Amino acid sequence: MLPVRLLILFAGLLLGYLTGQSLTHYQTGDPQTGTLNTVSLMIAGLLLGLLLSRRLEDLAVRAGEYLNRWYTLLSPRSVTAATFALVVSLVLSVLLGVLLASVPYYRWWWNLLITLVLAGFFVPFAIRNSETFGNLVGTPVRRKNGGKILDSNVIIDGRIVELSRSGLLEGELIVPSFVLRELQQLSDHSDPQRRTRGKRGLNVLEELREVTPLRVEDWDTTDLTLTDDKLVRLARETGGKLVSNDGDLGKVARLYGVTVINLNEAAVALRPQLQVGDVLNVTITKNGQQAGQGIGYLEDGTMMVVEEGAKFKNRSVRVVVVNNVQTNVGRMIFARPDNGDPVSLVGE
């Protein structure tokens, strides 16, 4: 961006000029030497700005994009609550300043400090309770308690049907109109894989409607273009919970105070926990890192390390669990052969 680059170059020139003028006050001698030093420092500042302009320009662009994204996702309710909190902080600061004016050693900057302390307390408190403070000004925003907003990936996944049928997913399920349009566009896509995903999503919605209450929310905004941003905005404005398997979207939504239900995380949490001493059958598929170790996998994908299991490669063997470790990438089971007797050969 040319304006940003020119601003950086101007800042380099200004820095060199101010530095040269500061050094001139401490110099005694020929004034022309001070002028020459100032010009030299201005050229040095210009060259330094030229060297750093590309990197600083990238930082400025990224900061601008972040601020724009943050601004577009702001909830009107939160802005109203924060504004109300600032008004209260300023009024209280003025009142306290009048009371403290007669105190010895009182200085004007006490008011500034008091204002900052009050704002630091009231603004976060008001934003966390934006439902109450946001309704003080303007028309209250529609809110559906217990509503769960569905992302397109959860719909295409299909597991939400069985989850709703089991009764574990309570409350009304909400499909935003822009998500429905996204599924419709996928179902009409020229790419066969995307077309299949879109049709599967529409079929899941038909099946889901027969299992649990399903409402299409006719809501959209022209301020946002990305579906993820619209989902976060809708969840904030309606107070609904976001149901999505997108990990990055979940992180962003949680930063904005939105409750996120991730079916993949729930599936991992509901996996049965094996205990030390449990006996089961596992197929050894490859050798482990240590000599003699064999690696097998349970039906849910959990890796099992079998001591002295390498000799049973490509065979199913009865093992006894000796340890169950939770790592940052998932669970890992350690076991040993139960008397070393293979149960059956793979393919038999």
C-alpha positions in Angstrom: 0.0 0.0 0.0 1.6 3.2 -1.2 0.1 5.5 1.5 1.5 3.3 4.3 4.9 3.1 2.7 5.1 6.9 2.2 4.0 7.4 5.9 6.9 5.0 7.0 9.4 7.0 4.9 8.1 10.3 6.3 8.4 8.9 9.8 12.1 7.9 9.1 12.8 11.4 7.8 11.1 13.0 10.8 13.0 10.8 13.3 16.3 11.7 11.6 15.5 15.4 11.8 14.5 15.3 15.4 17.6 13.3 16.4 19.8 15.8 14.5 18.2 18.8 16.1 18.6 17.2 19.6 22.3 16.6 19.0 22.8 20.2 17.7 22.0 21.6 21.1 24.9 19.7 22.6 27.4 20.7 19.9 29.7 23.6 20.1 31.5 24.8 17.0 30.7 25.3 13.4 26.9 25.5 12.9 27.4 24.0 9.4 28.6 20.8 11.0 25.3 20.5 12.9 23.3 21.1 9.7 25.4 18.5 7.9 24.8 16.0 10.8 21.0 16.6 10.7 20.9 16.1 6.9 22.9 12.9 7.3 20.6 11.6 10.0 17.6 12.4 7.9 19.0 10.4 5.0 19.8 7.6 7.4 16.3 7.6 8.7 14.9 7.7 5.1 17.1 4.7 4.2 16.1 2.8 7.4 12.4 3.5 6.6 13.0 2.1 3.1 14.6 -1.0 4.5 11.8 -1.7 7.0 8.9 -0.4 4.9 8.0 -3.8 3.4 7.9 -5.6 6.8 6.1 -2.7 8.5 3.7 -2.5 5.7 2.8 -6.2 6.1 2.3 -5.7 9.8 0.1 -2.7 9.2 -2.0 -4.6 6.7 -2.4 -7.6 9.0 -3.3 -5.3 11.9 -5.9 -3.6 9.7 -7.4 -6.9 8.7 -7.6 -8.0 12.3 -9.2 -4.7 13.4 -11.7 -4.9 10.6 -12.6 -8.5 11.5 -13.0 -7.6 15.1 -15.1 -4.5 14.3 -17.5 -6.4 12.0 -18.1 -9.1 14.6 -18.9 -6.6 17.3 -22.3 -7.2 18.8 -24.5 -4.0 19.0 -25.6 -5.2 22.4 -21.9 -5.3 23.6 -21.2 -1.8 22.2 -24.2 -0.4 23.9 -23.2 -2.0 27.2 -19.6 -0.7 26.9 -20.8 2.8 26.1 -23.1 2.8 29.1 -20.3 1.7 31.3 -18.0 4.5 30.1 -20.7 7.1 30.8 -21.1 5.8 34.4 -17.3 5.8 34.8 -17.0 9.4 33.6 -19.9 10.6 35.8 -18.5 8.9 38.9 -15.0 10.2 38.1 -16.3 13.8 38.0 -18.2 13.4 41.3 -15.2 11.9 43.0 -13.0 14.6 41.6 -15.2 17.3 43.2 -15.1 15.5 46.6 -11.3 15.1 46.4 -10.6 18.6 45.3 -10.2 19.8 48.9 -7.8 17.0 49.8 -4.1 18.2 50.3 -1.7 17.4 47.5 -4.6 16.8 45.1 -3.5 16.9 41.4 -5.5 17.0 38.2 -4.2 13.6 37.0 -6.0 11.9 39.9 -9.2 12.3 37.9 -7.6 10.5 34.9 -6.4 7.7 37.1 -9.8 7.3 38.8 -11.5 7.3 35.3 -9.2 4.5 34.1 -9.7 2.4 37.2 -13.5 2.8 37.0 -13.6 2.1 33.3 -11.4 -1.0 33.8 -13.9 -2.3 36.2 -17.3 -1.3 34.7 -16.6 -1.9 31.0 -15.6 -5.7 31.2 -18.5 -6.2 33.7 -21.0 -4.5 31.4 -19.8 -6.6 28.4 -20.1 -9.8 30.3 -23.6 -8.9 31.3 -24.5 -7.3 28.0 -28.0 -8.8 28.0 -29.0 -6.5 30.8 -27.1 -3.4 29.9 -27.7 -3.7 26.2 -31.4 -3.5 26.7 -31.2 -0.1 28.4 -31.0 1.6 25.1 -32.8 0.6 21.9 -35.1 -2.3 21.2 -34.1 -5.6 22.8 -32.6 -8.2 20.4 -34.6 -11.4 19.8 -33.3 -14.2 22.0 -34.2 -17.9 21.9 -33.0 -19.7 25.0 -31.5 -23.1 24.3 -31.4 -22.6 20.5 -28.5 -24.4 18.8 -27.2 -23.0 15.5 -26.0 -25.6 13.1 -23.0 -25.2 10.9 -22.9 -26.8 7.4 -20.1 -29.3 8.3 -22.2 -30.7 11.2 -25.2 -31.1 8.9 -23.2 -32.9 6.2 -21.6 -35.1 8.9 -25.0 -36.6 9.7 -24.2 -37.8 13.3 -26.5 -35.0 14.7 -29.5 -37.0 13.6 -28.7 -40.0 15.9 -27.6 -37.6 18.6 -31.0 -35.8 18.4 -32.9 -39.1 18.3 -31.1 -40.2 21.5 -32.3 -37.1 23.3 -28.8 -35.9 24.3 -29.2 -32.7 22.1 -32.0 -30.8 23.8 -33.5 -27.6 22.6 -34.5 -26.1 19.3 -32.1 -26.6 16.4 -31.6 -23.6 14.1 -30.5 -23.6 10.5 -29.5 -20.1 9.3 -30.8 -19.2 5.8 -27.2 -18.6 4.6 -26.2 -22.1 5.6 -29.2 -23.5 3.8 -28.2 -21.6 0.7 -24.7 -22.9 1.0 -25.9 -26.4 1.0 -28.1 -25.7 -2.0 -25.2 -24.3 -3.9 -23.1 -27.3 -3.1 -25.9 -29.7 -4.3 -25.9 -27.8 -7.7 -22.1 -27.7 -7.9 -20.3 -29.0 -11.0 -17.8 -30.9 -8.9 -19.3 -34.4 -8.1 -17.8 -34.6 -4.7 -19.2 -31.2 -3.6 -22.5 -32.0 -5.2 -22.7 -35.2 -3.1 -21.9 -33.3 0.1 -24.6 -30.8 -0.6 -27.2 -33.4 -1.3 -26.3 -35.3 1.7 -26.6 -32.2 3.9 -30.1 -31.5 2.5 -31.2 -35.2 3.1 -29.9 -34.9 6.7 -32.0 -31.8 7.3 -35.1 -33.7 5.9 -34.4 -36.6 8.3 -33.6 -34.3 11.2 -36.9 -32.4 10.8 -38.7 -35.6 11.5 -36.8 -36.3 14.7 -36.6 -32.9 16.5 -38.0 -29.3 16.1 -36.0 -27.6 13.4 -36.3 -23.9 12.5 -34.9 -22.0 9.5 -33.7 -18.6 10.8 -34.3 -16.1 8.0 -31.3 -13.9 9.0 -28.5 -12.5 7.0 -26.3 -9.5 6.8 -24.5 -7.7 4.0 -21.7 -6.5 6.3 -20.1 -9.9 6.4 -19.2 -12.2 3.5 -17.7 -15.3 5.2 -20.1 -17.9 6.6 -18.0 -18.3 9.7 -18.3 -14.6 10.6 -22.1 -14.7 10.1 -22.4 -17.7 12.3 -20.5 -16.0 15.1 -22.6 -12.8 14.7 -25.9 -14.7 14.7 -24.9 -16.6 17.8 -23.9 -13.5 19.6 -27.1 -11.6 18.7 -29.5 -14.4 19.5 -27.7 -15.9 22.5 -27.7 -19.3 20.8 -25.1 -22.1 21.0 -23.0 -22.9 17.9 -22.8 -26.5 16.8 -19.7 -27.0 14.6 -16.9 -29.4 13.9 -14.6 -26.6 12.7 -11.9 -26.3 15.3 -10.7 -22.9 14.2 -14.2 -21.5 14.1 -14.8 -22.8 17.6 -11.7 -21.0 18.9 -12.8 -17.7 17.4 -16.4 -18.1 18.6 -15.3 -18.9 22.2 -13.1 -15.7 22.2 -16.4 -13.8 21.5 -18.1 -15.5 24.4 -20.2 -18.0 22.2 -20.8 -21.5 23.6 -19.6 -24.0 21.0 -20.6 -27.7 20.8 -18.1 -29.7 18.8 -19.3 -33.2 17.9 -15.7 -34.5 17.2 -14.6 -33.4 20.7 -17.7 -35.0 22.2 -17.0 -38.3 20.4 -13.5 -38.4 21.8 -14.7 -37.6 25.3 -17.3 -40.5 25.1 -14.8 -43.1 24.0 -14.8 -46.0 26.5 -11.8 -45.9 28.9 -9.8 -49.1 29.1 -8.6 -50.1 32.6 -5.4 -51.8 33.6 -5.9 -55.6 33.6 -8.6 -55.5 30.8 -8.2 -58.3 28.2 -9.1 -57.7 24.6 -8.1 -58.8 21.0 -6.1 -56.5 18.8 -4.5 -56.9 15.4 -0.8 -56.0 15.2 -0.3 -54.0 12.0 3.3 -52.8 12.3 6.5 -52.7 14.4 6.9 -50.2 17.2 9.8 -47.8 17.8 11.4 -50.0 20.4 12.8 -53.4 19.6 10.1 -56.1 19.9 7.2 -53.7 20.1 4.1 -54.1 18.0 1.5 -51.5 17.1 -2.2 -52.1 16.8 -5.3 -49.9 16.6 -8.7 -50.1 18.3 -11.9 -49.6 16.4 -12.1 -46.0 17.4 -8.5 -45.3 16.1 -6.8 -45.4 19.5 -3.2 -46.6 19.2 -2.1 -49.6 21.3 1.6 -50.4 21.9 2.1 -54.2 22.6 5.3 -55.2 24.3 6.9 -58.3 22.5 4.1 -57.9 19.9 6.3 -57.5 16.8 6.4 -61.3 16.3 2.6 -61.3 15.9 2.6 -58.8 13.0 -0.5 -59.1 10.8 -2.1 -61.4 13.4 -4.8 -60.9 16.0 -3.5 -61.5 19.5 -5.1 -61.5 23.0 -3.5 -58.8 25.1 -3.7 -57.4 28.7 -3.8 -53.7 29.3 -0.9 -52.5 31.5 -1.2 -48.7 31.1 -3.5 -46.1 29.7 -1.8 -42.7 28.9 -3.5 -39.5 27.8 -1.2 -37.4 25.5 -1.7 -34.1 23.8 -2.5 -35.9 20.5 -4.9 -38.5 22.1 -5.0 -41.7 24.2 -2.2 -44.3 24.0 -2.7 -47.8 25.4 0.2 -50.0 26.5 -0.4 -53.8 26.7 1.4 -57.1 26.7 0.4 -60.5 25.1 -1.8 -62.6 27.4 0.4 -65.8 27.6 1.6 -64.9 24.1 -1.2 -67.0 22.4 -2.5 -65.7 19.1 -6.2 -65.8 18.7 -6.5 -65.9 15.0 -4.6 -65.0 11.8 -5.7 -62.1 9.7 -7.6 -63.3 6.7 -8.5 -66.7 8.1 
